[in-house]
Amino acid sequence: MKLLSVFIILLSLLCISCFGQSDSTFDDGRTITCIFETQPSFLGGTKAMLRFFGKNLMHPEHEYVEGTVYVSIMVNEDGSLSDFTIVKGVSDQCDQSAIEIFKKMPKWIPAKQGDKPVKVRMILPLKFTHS
């Protein structure tokens, strides 16, 4: 009986994970892939992205707030970024600075499903500190 219970629980978890593996299609025809084989990446990797932030991100003047802004971005099939949204902000000025830095970013290497580039939404943290 215990083995049957474990099997039913495992089967339930498998079904839940399978349902989560579909694409999201919106009324206007846009499709966002939820599960993909290769995740999108900044050209040059994480170190290059950190250098980009270090070179281009400025803490807003007269803003003495510290914290992490979480920005939702869309990495499109061609690697361009779009649909910038603040998921969790710190202040209006820091939030706007975060959006601006993502708008300045060069194209990324897009996510892939098989050999086909796919559109993916990501949420990235951007930490503001005083130095």
PyMOL commands that set and color helices and strands:
alter all, ss='L'
color gray80, all
select helices_A, chain A and resi 2-19+45-56+92-104
alter helices_A, ss='H'
color red, helices_A
select strands_A, chain A and resi 24-25+31-32+67-75+81-88+111-113+116-118+120-128
alter strands_A, ss='S'
color yellow, strands_A
deselect
rebuild
show_as cartoon
